[in-house]
């Protein structure tokens, strides 16, 4: 089983994207990913959170060489 937690979501106006640290807990181990999703500052928060979650899941499925293990 896995649990996904988003850290503080911030808007980076220089690149036009929302950024957050996303933690993916799998079987008692936490993997942490720096994620971003492009969009306007008034983008719906549900879409922002879904995009950040998708980004973390893509990174999580990329293999052990990209994992940050806590």
ABEGO torsion letter per residue (X at the ends): XBBBBBBBBBBBAAAGBBBBBBBBBBGGBBBBBBBBBBEBAABBAAAAAAAAAAAAAAAAAAEAAABBBX
